[in-house]
């Protein structure tokens, strides 16, 4: 990796004897005034997937004095994305998270100043910038088809088999009304697919553009050869237009601006077509497929054309490689809006997990901190990725760590880098 070293300062950490974490890398956990972070706290004994059916605490962490304040509980959570706990845009004192009440997923709006608690009979995932709407997947579908992002308690409910009645859902926050935003069938039939077995398809990872005018999301399904296929789509705020931005391999992403998205993807010429015809199952090709899947680093990227790409939602064919070769690995990026740095990480390797900053103007890549990685479970569904995310002034970074077997939230100070 073509990075330089910079040793940052750890400003604060949650208690080492507690299991505390935030969730996914697309959420800013800090309050508007920067004094508190919305976090999850679990029983210290929790470290396996079956623990996701147990209740955990919704908390506010005050880094300056170390206080952790419990404000609610939830049974709708997972290790990768938590309960989608976040601050409601446009409101300084309202946190929102998913829970399960009477056997169904709901969203809870908790005013941490007045203690007022409102329950809406639909879950949330990503809010529009004005906080008036949310786009969410079907968490029961995820519980059956992608457990790491679903809620374990919903697994007892049968999945929706009709692809016209499943997909992404739009919630009007004020009224609490929910409607199907875009169906699984519509997305799955955008282009011919090798399998029409809709029991293997699902939509996920929705996000609004910075101006709130577009929604990007992933369509995923399991190929007959056993592999996972991902396709990235963009649609307008009303879900009318639909454009595919990438297919075959699509990983983590964030918006660069209102028109461009940064995404780790694969654009190997003809590979998706070969796979769609089922040729990967050929005995002649099987040894080469296994060898390709074991490639790592630059060899894998050269062979499969995996890299970060900047893709224009208005002109997807004009995509370009981004950050190559300094930014040459898949991670969890968050793009700053007030300066030229992107924060990202790398999957834990050899018991270490690094945090990086990449400058979009100078192409400088800095390793700002490397954490030890010591989980108590080797199950990939409960792994602890760092998921770095900026604070609101974009001078601090919050990460989820697992250095002592317990999950801790830590704050990394990089102000000396980004202000230079």
N, C-alpha and C positions, 0 to 999 in steps of 0.2 A: 504494500500500500504506500502511495506517495505522500505520506503525511509528515508534518513536523510535530515536535513535542512541545506542550505548554502545560505546566502544572497549575491547575486552578485551585481555588480555595473552597472547601466545603463549609458553607455558612451554618447549616443546621441539619439535624437528622431526627426522625421520630425515634422513640425509645427502642433499643435493640431487643428488648424482651417481648415486644408487641409485633403483631402482623399487621402492618399498615401499607396501603398502596393506593394509587390513583386510578389507573386504568389505561386507556388507549392514548396514543400520542397526538390525537387531534383535539384534545380538550385542554384548555387553560384552567388549572385548578385554583388560581389566585382570585380573591375577591377584588372588586374594583379599586379599593384603597390599598391593596397589596398586603394587608395585615394578616389575612387568614387564607388557608388552603382547604378546599373541600376534599376529604379523603375517606377511604374505607378502613375500618379496623375489624379484624377477625380474631377469633380465638387463636391463641398462640399454637395450639395443636393442629390447626388446619393446614394441610399441605397436599391433599389429594382431591381428585375431581369429585368424589362423592360428598365432599364437604360443602359443595356448592348448593346443596339443598338446605343447608342450615342457615339460620339468621345471622347477619353481621351488622355492625354499627355504621351509621352514617355520621361522620364527625367533621368538626372544624379544628384544624391544627393552627396554633399560634406560634410560629417559629421563634419569635423574640423571647418568649418565656417558656417555651416547650409545652404549654398547656394543650391538651386534646379534649375537646368538648363534644360529647355525644348529643346529637340532635334528633336522631331517628334510627330505625332499623329497616332492613330489607331482606327478602329471600329470593330476589331476582338479581342474580349476579353470576359472574364467572371471573376467572383469574386474568383473562386477557383484556377485558373491557369493563370490568366491574359492573355497576348498575347503570352505567352511562351518567354517573353523577357529574353535574355541571351547574354553573351559574346561569340563570335565565338572562339572555341578552336584553339590555335596556332596563334591568332591575338590579339594584346594588345589594339587596338583602335576600333574594330568593334563590334557593338551590332547588334543582330538579333531579329526580332519580326514578328509576323503575322499581316496582315492587310487585308482589303477587298477593291479591286479595280475593277471597272467595274462589280460588282456583284459576283466576285469570290475570294476565299482566295489566298493570295500571301504571300511571306516572303520578308521582307525588310532588307537589309544589309546596315547599316549606319556607316560610318567611322566618329567617333566623333572628330577626329583631323582635317581631311581635309574637312569634311561635305559631302563627296561623298556619293551618295545614289543609291543603286542598287536594283532593284525589280526583283525577281524570281517568275515565274508563278506557284508556288506551295508552300504550307505552310510547316513549320517545326514543330518538336516536340522535339525529342532527337537527339543530335549530337554524332557521333562517336568521340572517344578521339582525333583523328587527325583533326577533323573539316571538313573532306572531304565529308561526307554523313550525311543524316538525315533520321530517320524513323518517320513517322507521321500517325495518324489515319485519317479517312475521317471526317472532321469537320462538313460537312453537315449531315452525318449520326448521329453524336453526337448531333447536334442541334435538331434532331427529337427524338432520343432514350435516350439521357442522357444530358438534357439541361445544367446542371451545368458545363459541360466540352465542350460544343459546342459553336458556335458563333450565337447569336440571329438573325443577319441579314441573315444567311444562311437558316433559317427555311422556308423561302418562296420558296426555291428550292425543288423539289421533291427528296426524298431519292432514292438511288440506290436499286432497288428491286432484281437485279441479284447478288446472293452471290459470283459468280465467278468474278465479276467486282468490288467488294468492299473488304475492309480489311485494311491492313497497306501498306503504300506507301514509297518507297525508293527514295530519292532525291540526285542526284549528284550535289554538290554545285557549282563546277566549270562550268559545262555545263548548269545547270538549267534543265536537263532532269529528268523526273520522271517516275517511273514504279511501277506496283503492286508488292509489296514485298512478301506478303502472303495473300491468299484470305480468306474471311469469311467462305466460304463453306469448304475449306480444314481443317480449325481448328474446325468448328462445327461438322464435320463428323469424327473427330479423334476417338471418341467413340460414341456409340449410345446415342441419347438424347431423352427425353420424348416428345419433340416438334420439328418439322422441319419447324416451322414458322419462316423463316429467317428475317422477318420484326422486330423481337424482339432481334436480335443478333447484337453485335458490338465488335470490337477489340480496345483496348486502352492501355494507360500506358506503352508504349514501353520504354526500356532503354538498353543501351549498357553495356556490362561488362567492368571493368576497363581496360582490355587489348584490347577491341574493337572486340573480336573474336566471341562474342555471343550477342544475343538480347533476352531479357525476355519481355513478354507482358501479358496482361490479355485478356481473352475472356469472355464476359459477355452476359447474356440473361435473359429474364424474364420468370420464370417458370409458368406453368398453374395455380399454387396455388397463384400466385401474387408475390412471392418472387424473389429476384435477386440472380442468380447463377453466381459465378465467378470461372474461371479456369485459372491457371497460366501455361504458356508454355515457353519453351526456344528453340531457333533455332540458327543455325550458321549464320555467316555474309552473306552468300549467300541465306539463307532461304530454304535450302534443307532438312536438318534433322529437325524433330519436336518431342519434348518430353514434356509430361505433368508433371508438378512438383507438382501441388496441385489442388484440386477441391472443389466445394460446397460453401466454404467461404474463400475468399482470400482478404486481405486488403492491407495495405501499406507495402512497402518493400524498401530495399537498398542492395547493394552488400557488403558482408563481405570481399571477395577477388575475384580473377578471376574465382574460381570454386564454391563458396558458396554464397547463397543469404539469407538475413534475412527477414522474412515475417511473419506478423500476419495471422494465418490461423486456420482452423478447420479441424481436422482429426478424427471426430467421427465415430467409426466403424459402417459401414452399413447405416449411416444416408443418405448419398447421394443416395444409392440404393433405400431406402425406399421412399425417396422423388421423385425419378425418376419414380416410379411406381404409383405415384399419391395418395399414402395412407395418405398423410397429409390432404387431403380434406375429409377424412372419418369423419362423425359426431362423432364417438367414440373417435377419436384422436384429434379433433379440440380443445377441452378445454386444453389438455396437450400442444399442440403446442403454443396456446396463452400464457399459463403460462410460457413456456420455453423462449419465446421471451421477456418476461418481466423480466427475471432473470438478475442480474447485478453482477459485481465483481467476486469473487472466486466461488460463486455458479454457475454462468453461465459457467465459465471456466471448472469447474469440470463436469458439466452436458454435455457440448458440446465439451470438449477438445479444447477450444480456447486458443491459446498462441502464443508467438513468436517461430518460428522454424528456425533452420539453415538447409538449403537444399542444397545438392551438386547437381549441374547440371549434373555431370557425373554419379552420383549414387543417384537418388532421394529417393530410398527406405531407405537409411541410414540416413534420416532426424532425427534431435534430437531437443528436447525442448531447448529453448535458454533463459537464464536469469531468469528462474523460480526458486523461486516465487517472487524475488525482482522486476522483470520487468514483471508485471502481467496485463497490460492494453494496448489496442490498441492505437497507436499514429502515429506520422509522423517521422520516424527515419532517421538520416543521420549519416553514419559511418565515423569516422575520419581515415585518412591514416597514420598520423604521430605520433599518440599516441593511447591509449587503450580506449578512451571514445567514446560513442555513445550519440548524443543529440536527444531527442525526446520530445513529449508533451503529453497532454491528452485532450480529447475533453472538451470544456467549460462546467462546471457543477456548479450550484449554484452561477452563476455570477463570477466564477473564472476560470482562465486558467493557469495551471502550466507548467514550462519547467524543464526537468530532464536531468541529465547526468548519464549514466550507464557505469561502468568500466568492460570491458570484462575479465580482469585478476582477479580482486579482488571481483567482483560481487557487489561492492558498488553502490548504487543508491542514487543520491543527487537531492533534489528539489532545484534548483538554483535560481528560481524566480517564483512568482505567480502574474499574471496580473489580473486586474478586467476585466470583460466581460460585455459590455454594448452596444449591437448592437441596431440599430434603426429598424431592420427588423427581424422577427422570421422565415422567409423563410429559410429552410436549404440550398437552392441553393445559397444563398448570405451570409451564415455564414462566420465568420472570424476566422478560425483556425490559431494558431500561426505559424505553418509550419516552425519550427526552422531549420536554415542551417548555416554551418560553413563558416567562411571566409577562405581565401586561406592558411593562416598560422595556421588555426584551433585553434585559441586562443579567437576568438570572435564569437558571435552568432547573427544573424539577425532574428527578428520575426515580424510578422504582428499582430498588436494589435487593439483592438476596445474598449478602456476604456471610452471614452467620447462620444460615438456615431459616432465618425469619425475614419477612419482607419489611423493608424500611423505605420511607420517602426521604430523599436527600436533596438539598438545594446547593447547586454549584454556582459560584460567582465567576462570571466571565466578562465583567464590565471593562476590565483593562484591555481586553481584546476588541470588543465591539465598539468602544469609544475611540480607538486609535485611528 
